[in-house]
Amino acid sequence: MPVRLWIAILSCLLTLWLGPVQAQPVELHADGPRTGLWQHLQVLPDAQDRLSPAEASEQMDRHPPVKLPHANVTFGKWLPDPYWARFELHNPTSGNTRWLIAYEVPTQDDVQLWRKDSTDSGTAWTQVPLREQRRTSTFGSGHLYPVWSIDIPRGANTQYLMQVRGHNLIRFPVYALREEAFVQQQQALHLGLGFVFAVPLVVVLYVLTLVRVAQDKSLPLFLAMAASEMLGAAWVSGLMHELFPWISRWSCGWIGGAGYAAMLGLSCQHAKVFMQTATKDRFSHALLSAGAWFWLALLPALACIYPEAFRLMLVTGGTVHALIMIGLALRGLRRQPGAVMGLFVSVWIVYAVSALLYVLYRVAHLPVYISLMSAFIQGSLVAALLGCAVSLQIMNRRTQMQQQIEAAQNRSLLYAAAHHDLWQPLQSLGLYMQAFASAENPQRQILLNNMSAVQASVKDFMNDLQHISGMRTSRLEWRTVPLTQVLDPVIDEYRHWCRSRHITLRYLSSEIQIQTDRTQLQRIVRNLLSNALRYTPSGGRILIGCRRRQGKRWLVVIDTGQGMTAEQVEKCFEAYTRFGPEHLAPDGVGLGLYSVRHTAGVLGLQVWMRSEVGKGTSVWVSLERDAASGKSIDKKG
């Protein structure tokens, strides 16, 4: 005969010979504030959920009690059946005592307690109402987990039956507590919950301040994810039922589970916006869209058909989802390396670790608090990491917007510079044409050459306008040329202007060789002469030539104009800056010296200025490339 059958026969014979088997009662002493009852339990499965308390107790009488090795031993399978547990309490004191029975699992859907006086075999089992049911249900009047208040007469033995039902694995962390110990325990738990919920709340409040300013499509999705995550955390911690005791724990389980499912579905939508998969990664975009449909549409439909399997699908599906999201985040990090994507990868690593811990919790009989703490830490870390990632992404986009604004301003300045730099050559061309009409043949050839030079300068400048985002050193044409080839055409162009204004232009030519971009250096000279001409009154003088200073060769433009104060010297290189009476500069827009600074910086040249009110201004431009010094401008009043 099979061994199991022999064991069953022997068990029946022992039952008939010895009678019903009873577990030893647990003595509750007044000096013991908290006593574990799990090691004194008789446990019985109820596969069909049909047993009454009396029937369950009768079946337990036929089987000897099994001592549990620890409070977190799990019963049942991944889709658990209801279970019964029986224990007996004894009051050895000389007076009546009041104790609290606590089932310390906040996520179990339904836990009920019955009692019977063991001294009276005919007494029926009566259900013990939950502690919160003994008073009117108001906001915050519930408890984090099921708690019953019991009174035990002196010297009496009382039997209790506990039925546990729900979609979580069955375990029996059952304790008897005194009121003072329970209050202290609840205070510690609420302090921890406050700390845990404070982190995501702070992050959410910070992100709320960015919604109107940033106008980023990922922010509403992040807030919806945070709200769903906190809804699930409120269920896992028992806080939902404590705050709203009129919502049953069974309903809280469905609400919290729906919150986690919604969070996972919203995470797919958020990842699509956050990683910009619609334009940058079509494969990830399609996979995330399928994930969103699963969590937001398919899983709710399956939960309606197979409600008992909903949490199993949530656990296993959430674990797979976290691993897939890690892969997609790493794929995004490879395509868009940076701190933002690194934080996004960290978010899903936290989710995956938490999901794996929950799987271990169900398989390896881990304590309940490990699952709870992993859920809490997950929520806080995810909110913090994702909030940092969103904030960093917004800061990056803000920097990009600032760069775009600066580029737009630079384009605006460049267009203004085009007006400024083209005005003088075109006016020179008009003067040459007027002079050409009355000039003799020998003079006409000179005028034609000057007009050709003006036309060439206009053509060169128009070529520069093709690069309106700014000149780059790699586009410059560096050549070694005599300084006279750079200056002579510009000097000839401006002599006519100086004569028309009765200003003496003195040019000290030099045959030195310089390495430069001829067109850009001529732009600097034109702007310096134009600026000197504009602020020098009739009868004044302008000198241009080459000098040595501090071991370098410098191009110098000196005028006897109105000059500037020290404060004006500090501002004169800024765009749209003009000084002096309007009638002295009717055509100026304040871009002459700004253009000099910009072009000199591109060429790697240093600019130095000295000016004195009423005496004039001298501007020095180095003729030797010095990228380091070209970044700054020495200005002296």
C-alpha positions as CSV (number, residue, x, y, z in Angstrom):
1,M,0.0,0.0,0.0
2,P,1.2,3.6,-0.6
3,V,3.0,5.2,2.3
4,R,0.6,8.2,2.3
5,L,-2.4,5.8,2.8
6,W,-0.7,4.1,5.8
7,I,-0.1,7.5,7.3
8,A,-3.7,8.5,6.9
9,I,-4.9,5.3,8.5
10,L,-2.6,5.7,11.4
11,S,-3.7,9.3,11.9
12,C,-7.4,8.2,12.0
13,L,-6.6,5.5,14.5
14,L,-4.8,7.9,16.7
15,T,-7.6,10.4,16.5
16,L,-10.2,7.7,17.5
17,W,-7.9,6.6,20.4
18,L,-6.8,9.9,21.7
19,G,-9.7,12.1,20.8
20,P,-9.6,15.5,19.2
21,V,-6.1,17.1,19.1
22,Q,-5.9,20.5,20.6
23,A,-3.0,23.0,20.5
24,Q,-1.6,24.3,23.7
25,P,-3.1,27.7,24.7
26,V,-1.0,30.8,24.6
27,E,-0.6,32.5,27.9
28,L,-0.9,36.3,27.7
29,H,1.0,37.9,30.6
30,A,0.4,41.5,31.6
31,D,4.2,42.2,31.4
32,G,4.4,41.0,27.7
33,P,3.5,43.9,25.4
34,R,3.7,41.9,22.2
35,T,3.4,38.1,21.7
36,G,3.8,36.2,18.5
37,L,0.8,33.8,17.9
38,W,2.0,32.4,14.6
39,Q,4.0,29.6,16.3
40,H,0.9,28.3,18.0
41,L,-1.4,28.1,15.0
42,Q,-3.3,25.2,13.4
43,V,-3.6,25.9,9.7
44,L,-6.2,24.4,7.3
45,P,-6.7,25.1,3.6
46,D,-10.3,25.7,2.3
47,A,-10.0,24.9,-1.4
48,Q,-13.6,25.5,-2.3
49,D,-14.1,28.4,0.2
50,R,-17.1,26.5,1.6
51,L,-16.2,25.7,5.2
52,S,-18.0,27.4,8.1
53,P,-16.0,28.2,11.3
54,A,-17.5,25.1,13.0
55,E,-16.6,22.8,10.1
56,A,-13.1,24.2,9.9
57,S,-12.6,23.7,13.6
58,E,-13.9,20.1,13.4
59,Q,-11.4,19.3,10.6
60,M,-8.5,20.8,12.6
61,D,-9.4,18.5,15.5
62,R,-8.5,15.5,13.4
63,H,-5.0,16.7,12.6
64,P,-2.1,17.5,14.9
65,P,-0.9,21.2,14.9
66,V,2.1,22.1,12.8
67,K,4.5,24.5,14.3
68,L,5.5,27.2,11.9
69,P,9.3,28.0,11.7
70,H,8.7,31.7,11.2
71,A,5.9,34.2,10.7
72,N,6.3,34.6,7.0
73,V,5.8,31.0,5.9
74,T,3.6,31.1,2.8
75,F,0.7,28.8,2.0
76,G,-0.9,28.0,-1.2
77,K,0.2,28.6,-4.8
78,W,0.6,31.7,-6.9
79,L,-3.2,31.8,-7.1
80,P,-3.9,31.0,-3.4
81,D,-7.0,29.4,-1.8
82,P,-8.5,30.7,1.4
83,Y,-7.0,29.4,4.7
84,W,-8.1,29.0,8.3
85,A,-5.9,29.3,11.3
86,R,-6.9,28.4,14.9
87,F,-5.3,29.4,18.2
88,E,-6.2,29.5,21.8
89,L,-5.5,32.3,24.4
90,H,-5.3,31.9,28.1
91,N,-5.4,34.7,30.7
92,P,-3.3,33.6,33.7
93,T,-3.8,36.9,35.6
94,S,-6.2,37.6,38.4
95,G,-8.2,40.1,36.5
96,N,-9.9,40.7,33.1
97,T,-7.4,41.8,30.4
98,R,-7.9,43.6,27.0
99,W,-5.6,42.7,24.1
100,L,-5.3,43.6,20.5
101,I,-5.0,40.9,17.8
102,A,-3.1,42.2,14.8
103,Y,-2.7,40.5,11.4
104,E,0.3,42.5,10.1
105,V,-0.2,42.3,6.4
106,P,-1.7,45.5,5.0
107,T,-2.3,44.1,1.5
108,Q,-4.4,41.1,2.3
109,D,-7.9,41.5,0.9
110,D,-10.1,39.9,3.5
111,V,-9.3,38.7,7.1
112,Q,-12.0,37.7,9.5
113,L,-11.8,36.5,13.2
114,W,-14.2,34.3,15.2
115,R,-14.1,33.3,18.9
116,K,-15.5,30.7,21.1
117,D,-15.2,30.0,24.8
118,S,-13.3,26.7,25.0
119,T,-14.8,25.8,28.4
120,D,-18.3,25.5,26.8
121,S,-18.4,23.0,24.0
122,G,-21.8,24.0,23.0
123,T,-21.0,27.7,22.4
124,A,-21.2,28.7,18.7
125,W,-18.5,30.6,17.0
126,T,-19.2,34.3,16.9
127,Q,-17.5,36.8,14.6
128,V,-15.3,39.5,16.2
129,P,-15.7,42.9,14.6
130,L,-12.6,44.8,13.5
131,R,-11.5,47.5,16.0
132,E,-12.4,50.2,13.4
133,Q,-15.9,48.7,13.1
134,R,-16.7,49.4,16.8
135,R,-16.8,53.1,16.0
136,T,-18.2,55.4,13.4
137,S,-16.2,55.4,10.2
138,T,-14.6,58.8,9.7
139,F,-11.6,60.0,7.7
140,G,-8.5,58.5,9.2
141,S,-10.3,56.2,11.7
142,G,-9.0,53.0,10.0
143,H,-5.9,51.0,10.6
144,L,-2.9,50.1,8.4
145,Y,-3.7,46.3,8.8
146,P,-6.5,44.3,10.4
147,V,-6.8,44.8,14.2
148,W,-9.3,43.3,16.6
149,S,-9.9,44.3,20.3
150,I,-10.6,41.3,22.6
151,D,-11.4,41.0,26.3
152,I,-10.3,37.8,28.1
153,P,-11.8,37.0,31.5
154,R,-9.4,36.0,34.3
155,G,-8.3,32.4,34.1
156,A,-10.3,31.8,31.0
157,N,-9.3,30.0,27.7
158,T,-10.7,31.4,24.5
159,Q,-10.4,29.8,21.0
160,Y,-10.1,31.9,17.9
161,L,-10.4,31.1,14.2
162,M,-9.0,33.4,11.6
163,Q,-10.0,33.1,7.9
164,V,-7.7,34.7,5.3
165,R,-8.9,35.2,1.8
166,G,-7.5,37.2,-1.2
167,H,-5.3,37.2,-4.2
168,N,-2.1,37.5,-2.2
169,L,-0.1,34.6,-0.9
170,I,-1.4,33.5,2.5
171,R,0.8,33.9,5.5
172,F,0.2,34.4,9.2
173,P,2.2,37.1,10.9
174,V,-0.4,37.2,13.8
175,Y,0.5,39.0,17.1
176,A,-1.2,39.9,20.4
177,L,-0.4,43.4,21.6
178,R,-1.2,45.7,24.5
179,E,-2.7,49.0,23.6
180,E,0.5,50.9,24.5
181,A,2.7,48.7,22.3
182,F,0.3,49.1,19.4
183,V,0.2,52.9,19.7
184,Q,4.0,53.1,19.8
185,Q,4.2,50.8,16.8
186,Q,1.7,52.9,14.8
187,Q,3.6,56.1,15.6
188,A,6.8,54.6,14.2
189,L,5.1,53.3,11.1
190,H,3.4,56.6,10.4
191,L,6.7,58.4,10.9
192,G,8.3,56.2,8.3
193,L,5.3,56.6,5.9
194,G,5.5,60.3,6.2
195,F,9.2,60.3,5.3
196,V,8.6,57.9,2.4
197,F,5.7,59.9,0.9
198,A,7.4,63.3,1.5
199,V,10.1,62.6,-1.1
200,P,7.7,62.1,-4.1
201,L,5.4,64.8,-2.9
202,V,8.3,67.3,-2.9
203,V,9.3,66.2,-6.4
204,V,5.7,66.4,-7.7
205,L,5.3,69.9,-6.2
206,Y,8.5,71.0,-7.8
207,V,7.5,69.6,-11.2
208,L,4.1,71.4,-10.9
209,T,5.9,74.7,-10.7
210,L,7.6,73.8,-14.1
211,V,4.4,72.8,-16.0
212,R,3.3,76.3,-17.0
213,V,6.9,77.6,-17.5
214,A,8.4,74.6,-19.4
215,Q,5.3,73.6,-21.4
216,D,6.8,70.2,-21.8
217,K,4.5,67.3,-22.9
218,S,6.4,64.8,-20.6
219,L,5.5,66.7,-17.4
220,P,1.8,65.9,-17.3
221,L,2.6,62.3,-18.0
222,F,5.2,62.3,-15.2
223,L,2.6,63.8,-12.8
224,A,0.1,61.2,-13.8
225,M,2.7,58.5,-13.2
226,A,3.5,59.9,-9.8
227,A,-0.2,60.0,-8.8
228,S,-0.6,56.4,-9.9
229,E,2.5,55.3,-8.1
230,M,1.4,57.0,-4.9
231,L,-2.1,55.4,-5.3
232,G,-0.5,52.0,-5.4
233,A,1.8,52.8,-2.5
234,A,-1.2,53.9,-0.4
235,W,-2.7,50.5,-0.9
236,V,0.5,48.6,-0.3
237,S,1.2,50.5,3.0
238,G,-2.5,50.2,4.2
239,L,-2.7,54.0,4.3
240,M,-5.6,54.0,1.8
241,H,-7.9,51.9,4.1
242,E,-6.7,53.8,7.2
243,L,-7.7,57.1,5.7
244,F,-10.9,55.9,4.0
245,P,-12.1,53.0,6.3
246,W,-15.4,52.9,4.4
247,I,-13.5,51.4,1.4
248,S,-13.0,47.7,2.0
249,R,-9.5,46.2,1.8
250,W,-10.7,44.2,-1.1
251,S,-11.7,47.3,-3.0
252,C,-8.4,49.0,-1.9
253,G,-6.6,46.1,-3.5
254,W,-8.3,46.6,-6.8
255,I,-7.8,50.4,-6.7
256,G,-4.1,50.0,-5.8
257,G,-3.5,47.3,-8.4
258,A,-5.2,49.5,-11.0
259,G,-2.9,52.4,-10.0
260,Y,0.2,50.3,-10.6
261,A,-1.2,49.1,-14.0
262,A,-2.0,52.7,-15.0
263,M,1.5,53.7,-13.9
264,L,3.1,51.1,-16.1
265,G,0.9,52.1,-19.1
266,L,1.7,55.8,-18.5
267,S,5.4,55.0,-18.3
268,C,5.2,53.8,-21.9
269,Q,3.6,57.0,-23.0
270,H,6.1,59.0,-21.0
271,A,9.1,57.1,-22.4
272,K,7.9,57.8,-25.9
273,V,7.8,61.6,-25.2
274,F,10.9,61.6,-23.0
275,M,13.1,59.7,-25.5
276,Q,11.4,61.3,-28.6
277,T,11.0,57.9,-30.1
278,A,8.5,59.0,-32.7
279,T,11.3,60.7,-34.6
280,K,14.5,59.1,-33.3
281,D,13.7,55.3,-32.8
282,R,10.7,53.8,-34.5
283,F,11.3,50.3,-33.1
284,S,11.2,51.6,-29.5
285,H,8.2,53.7,-30.4
286,A,6.2,50.7,-31.7
287,L,7.2,48.5,-28.7
288,L,6.2,51.2,-26.2
289,S,2.9,51.8,-28.0
290,A,2.2,48.0,-27.6
291,G,3.1,48.2,-24.0
292,A,0.7,51.1,-23.4
293,W,-2.1,49.2,-25.0
294,F,-1.4,46.1,-22.9
295,W,-1.4,47.9,-19.5
296,L,-4.2,50.4,-20.2
297,A,-6.6,48.2,-22.3
298,L,-5.7,44.5,-22.4
299,L,-4.9,44.0,-18.8
300,P,-8.1,45.5,-17.5
301,A,-10.1,43.3,-19.9
302,L,-8.2,40.2,-18.6
303,A,-8.8,41.3,-15.0
304,C,-12.5,41.2,-15.7
305,I,-12.3,37.7,-17.1
306,Y,-9.7,36.3,-14.7
307,P,-9.9,38.5,-11.5
308,E,-8.0,35.9,-9.4
309,A,-5.0,36.1,-11.8
310,F,-4.8,40.0,-11.9
311,R,-2.1,40.4,-9.3
312,L,-0.1,37.5,-10.8
313,M,-0.2,39.2,-14.2
314,L,0.7,42.5,-12.5
315,V,3.7,41.0,-10.7
316,T,5.1,39.0,-13.6
317,G,4.2,41.5,-16.3
318,G,5.7,44.4,-14.2
319,T,8.9,42.5,-13.9
320,V,9.1,41.8,-17.6
321,H,8.1,45.4,-18.3
322,A,10.9,46.8,-16.1
323,L,13.5,44.6,-17.9
324,I,12.3,45.6,-21.3
325,M,12.3,49.3,-20.3
326,I,15.9,48.9,-19.1
327,G,16.8,47.6,-22.6
328,L,15.0,50.4,-24.3
329,A,16.5,53.0,-22.0
330,L,20.0,51.6,-22.7
331,R,19.2,51.8,-26.4
332,G,18.2,55.4,-25.9
333,L,21.3,56.1,-23.9
334,R,23.5,54.7,-26.7
335,R,21.6,57.0,-29.2
336,Q,21.5,60.0,-27.0
337,P,24.3,59.8,-24.4
338,G,24.1,62.1,-21.5
339,A,23.1,62.5,-17.8
340,V,19.4,62.7,-18.7
341,M,19.3,59.3,-20.3
342,G,21.6,57.9,-17.6
343,L,19.0,58.9,-14.9
344,F,16.2,57.4,-17.0
345,V,18.1,54.1,-17.1
346,S,18.5,54.2,-13.3
347,V,14.8,54.6,-12.9
348,W,14.0,51.3,-14.6
349,I,16.9,49.5,-12.8
350,V,15.2,50.5,-9.6
351,Y,11.9,49.2,-10.9
352,A,13.5,45.9,-11.9
353,V,15.2,45.4,-8.6
354,S,12.0,46.1,-6.7
355,A,10.0,43.7,-9.0
356,L,12.6,40.9,-8.5
357,L,12.5,41.5,-4.7
358,Y,8.7,41.0,-4.8
359,V,9.1,37.8,-6.8
360,L,11.6,36.6,-4.1
361,Y,9.2,37.7,-1.5
362,R,6.6,35.3,-2.9
363,V,9.1,32.4,-3.5
364,A,11.6,32.6,-0.7
365,H,9.2,33.4,2.2
366,L,10.8,36.8,2.8
367,P,9.3,39.0,5.6
368,V,6.4,41.3,4.7
369,Y,8.3,44.4,5.6
370,I,10.9,43.7,2.9
371,S,8.2,43.8,0.2
372,L,6.7,46.9,1.8
373,M,10.0,48.7,2.2
374,S,11.1,47.9,-1.4
375,A,7.8,49.3,-2.7
376,F,8.3,52.5,-0.6
377,I,11.9,52.9,-1.5
378,Q,11.1,52.3,-5.1
379,G,8.5,55.0,-5.2
380,S,10.8,57.5,-3.5
381,L,13.8,56.7,-5.7
382,V,11.8,56.6,-8.9
383,A,10.1,59.9,-8.2
384,A,13.5,61.5,-7.3
385,L,15.4,60.1,-10.2
386,L,12.7,60.7,-12.8
387,G,12.1,64.2,-11.4
388,C,15.8,64.9,-11.7
389,A,15.8,63.6,-15.2
390,V,12.8,65.7,-16.2
391,S,14.3,68.8,-14.6
392,L,17.6,68.2,-16.2
393,Q,15.9,67.7,-19.6
394,I,14.0,70.9,-19.1
395,M,17.2,72.7,-18.2
396,N,18.9,71.3,-21.4
397,R,15.9,72.4,-23.5
398,R,16.0,75.8,-21.8
399,T,19.7,76.0,-22.7
400,Q,18.9,75.1,-26.3
401,M,16.2,77.8,-26.4
402,Q,18.6,80.3,-25.0
403,Q,21.1,79.3,-27.7
404,Q,18.4,79.6,-30.3
405,I,17.5,83.1,-29.0
406,E,21.2,84.1,-29.0
407,A,21.5,82.8,-32.6
408,A,18.4,84.8,-33.6
409,Q,20.0,87.9,-31.9
410,N,23.2,87.2,-33.7
411,R,21.4,87.0,-37.0
412,S,19.6,90.2,-36.2
413,L,22.9,91.8,-35.4
414,L,24.4,90.4,-38.6
415,Y,21.6,91.9,-40.7
416,A,22.2,95.2,-38.9
417,A,25.9,94.9,-39.5
418,A,25.1,94.2,-43.2
419,H,23.3,97.6,-43.4
420,H,26.2,99.2,-41.5
421,D,29.1,97.6,-43.5
422,L,27.4,98.0,-46.9
423,W,26.4,101.7,-46.4
424,Q,29.9,103.1,-46.7
425,P,31.0,101.2,-49.8
426,L,27.7,102.0,-51.6
427,Q,28.1,105.7,-50.7
428,S,31.7,105.6,-51.9
429,L,30.5,104.0,-55.1
430,G,28.0,106.9,-55.5
431,L,30.8,109.5,-55.0
432,Y,33.0,107.7,-57.5
433,M,30.2,107.8,-60.1
434,Q,29.6,111.5,-59.5
435,A,33.3,112.2,-59.9
436,F,33.5,109.9,-63.0
437,A,31.1,112.1,-64.9
438,S,33.3,115.2,-64.8
439,A,36.8,113.5,-64.6
440,E,39.4,113.4,-67.3
441,N,40.4,110.2,-69.0
442,P,43.5,109.5,-66.8
443,Q,41.5,110.2,-63.7
444,R,38.6,108.0,-64.9
445,Q,40.8,104.9,-64.9
446,I,41.7,105.5,-61.3
447,L,38.0,105.9,-60.4
448,L,37.1,102.8,-62.3
449,N,39.7,100.9,-60.3
450,N,38.3,102.3,-57.1
451,M,34.8,101.3,-58.1
452,S,36.0,97.8,-58.9
453,A,37.6,97.7,-55.4
454,V,34.3,98.8,-53.8
455,Q,32.4,96.2,-55.8
456,A,34.8,93.5,-54.7
457,S,34.4,94.5,-51.1
458,V,30.6,94.3,-51.4
459,K,30.9,90.9,-53.1
460,D,33.1,89.6,-50.3
461,F,30.7,90.9,-47.7
462,M,27.8,89.3,-49.4
463,N,29.6,86.0,-49.4
464,D,30.0,86.4,-45.6
465,L,26.3,86.8,-45.2
466,Q,25.8,83.2,-46.4
467,H,27.1,82.1,-43.0
468,I,24.6,84.1,-40.9
469,S,25.2,81.8,-37.9
470,G,28.7,83.2,-37.5
471,M,32.1,82.9,-39.1
472,R,34.3,79.9,-38.2
473,T,38.1,79.8,-38.3
474,S,38.0,76.8,-40.6
475,R,36.3,78.9,-43.3
476,L,38.8,81.7,-43.3
477,E,41.4,82.0,-46.1
478,W,44.7,82.5,-44.4
479,R,47.4,84.0,-46.6
480,T,50.7,85.8,-46.2
481,V,50.3,89.2,-47.9
482,P,51.9,92.6,-47.7
483,L,50.1,94.9,-45.3
484,T,49.8,97.5,-48.1
485,Q,47.7,95.1,-50.2
486,V,45.2,95.1,-47.4
487,L,45.2,98.8,-46.5
488,D,45.7,100.6,-49.8
489,P,42.3,99.8,-51.4
490,V,40.4,100.8,-48.2
491,I,42.5,104.0,-47.8
492,D,41.7,105.0,-51.4
493,E,38.1,104.4,-50.8
494,Y,37.9,106.6,-47.7
495,R,40.0,109.5,-49.0
496,H,37.0,110.8,-50.9
497,W,34.9,110.7,-47.7
498,C,37.6,112.6,-45.7
499,R,37.8,115.3,-48.4
500,S,34.1,115.7,-48.5
501,R,34.1,116.2,-44.7
502,H,37.3,118.4,-44.8
503,I,39.1,115.9,-42.6
504,T,42.8,115.1,-43.1
505,L,43.5,111.4,-43.6
506,R,47.2,110.5,-43.1
507,Y,48.3,107.0,-44.1
508,L,51.7,105.6,-43.0
509,S,52.2,102.6,-45.3
510,S,54.3,99.6,-44.3
511,E,55.7,96.8,-46.5
512,I,55.6,94.2,-43.7
513,Q,54.3,90.8,-44.4
514,I,51.3,89.5,-42.4
515,Q,49.4,86.3,-42.3
516,T,45.7,87.0,-42.2
517,D,42.4,86.7,-44.0
518,R,42.5,89.8,-46.2
519,T,38.7,90.3,-46.5
520,Q,38.1,90.1,-42.7
521,L,41.0,92.4,-41.9
522,Q,39.7,95.0,-44.4
523,R,36.3,94.8,-42.7
524,I,38.0,95.8,-39.4
525,V,39.8,98.7,-41.1
526,R,36.7,99.9,-42.8
527,N,34.8,99.9,-39.5
528,L,37.6,101.7,-37.6
529,L,37.9,104.4,-40.3
530,S,34.1,104.7,-40.6
531,N,33.8,105.1,-36.8
532,A,36.7,107.7,-36.7
533,L,35.2,109.6,-39.6
534,R,31.7,109.7,-38.0
535,Y,32.9,111.2,-34.7
536,T,35.7,113.5,-36.0
537,P,34.4,117.1,-36.7
538,S,35.3,119.0,-39.8
539,G,39.0,120.2,-39.8
540,G,40.1,117.2,-37.7
541,R,42.7,114.5,-38.5
542,I,42.8,110.7,-38.8
543,L,46.0,108.7,-38.8
544,I,46.3,105.1,-39.8
545,G,49.5,103.1,-39.8
546,C,51.6,100.2,-38.2
547,R,53.4,100.5,-34.9
548,R,55.2,98.2,-32.5
549,R,54.0,97.8,-28.9
550,Q,54.8,95.2,-26.3
551,G,56.9,93.2,-28.8
552,K,54.0,93.0,-31.3
553,R,53.0,94.8,-34.5
554,W,49.8,96.7,-34.3
555,L,47.5,98.4,-36.8
556,V,46.7,101.8,-35.3
557,V,43.8,104.2,-36.1
558,I,44.0,107.6,-34.3
559,D,41.5,110.4,-34.6
560,T,41.1,113.9,-33.1
561,G,37.4,113.4,-32.6
562,Q,35.2,114.0,-29.5
563,G,36.7,111.1,-27.5
564,M,35.0,109.0,-24.8
565,T,34.9,108.8,-21.1
566,A,36.1,105.7,-19.2
567,E,32.5,104.5,-18.8
568,Q,31.9,104.9,-22.5
569,V,35.0,103.0,-23.3
570,E,33.7,100.0,-21.3
571,K,30.5,99.9,-23.3
572,C,31.6,101.0,-26.8
573,F,32.2,97.5,-28.1
574,E,28.6,96.5,-27.3
575,A,26.1,96.3,-30.1
576,Y,23.9,99.3,-30.9
577,T,26.0,101.6,-28.7
578,R,26.4,105.2,-29.9
579,F,27.7,108.3,-28.1
580,G,27.6,112.0,-28.9
581,P,25.2,114.3,-30.6
582,E,22.9,112.8,-33.2
583,H,24.0,115.2,-35.9
584,L,27.5,113.8,-35.8
585,A,26.3,110.3,-36.7
586,P,23.1,110.4,-38.7
587,D,23.7,107.1,-40.4
588,G,25.2,105.1,-37.5
589,V,23.5,102.2,-35.8
590,G,26.1,101.5,-33.2
591,L,27.7,98.4,-34.8
592,G,31.1,99.6,-35.9
593,L,33.2,98.7,-32.9
594,Y,31.0,95.7,-32.2
595,S,31.8,94.4,-35.7
596,V,35.5,95.1,-35.0
597,R,35.4,93.0,-31.8
598,H,33.6,90.1,-33.4
599,T,35.8,90.0,-36.5
600,A,39.0,90.4,-34.4
601,G,37.9,87.5,-32.2
602,V,37.4,85.3,-35.2
603,L,40.9,86.2,-36.5
604,G,42.4,85.7,-33.1
605,L,43.5,89.3,-32.8
606,Q,43.7,91.5,-29.7
607,V,42.1,95.0,-29.6
608,W,43.3,97.8,-27.3
609,M,41.8,101.3,-27.0
610,R,42.7,104.6,-25.5
611,S,40.3,107.6,-25.5
612,E,40.1,111.0,-23.9
613,V,37.2,113.4,-24.0
614,G,37.8,116.3,-26.3
615,K,41.1,114.9,-27.6
616,G,40.2,111.9,-29.6
617,T,40.5,108.1,-29.7
618,S,43.2,105.6,-30.7
619,V,42.4,101.9,-31.5
620,W,45.1,99.3,-31.7
621,V,44.5,95.9,-33.4
622,S,47.3,93.3,-33.2
623,L,48.5,91.9,-36.6
624,E,49.7,88.6,-35.1
625,R,47.3,85.8,-34.4
626,D,46.8,85.0,-30.7
627,A,43.7,82.9,-30.1
628,A,44.0,83.3,-26.3
629,S,44.3,87.0,-26.4
630,G,41.7,87.3,-29.1
631,K,39.0,86.2,-26.8
632,S,39.3,89.3,-24.7
633,I,39.6,93.0,-25.3
634,D,41.8,95.4,-23.4
635,K,40.1,98.7,-23.0
636,K,41.6,101.8,-21.3
637,G,40.1,105.2,-20.9
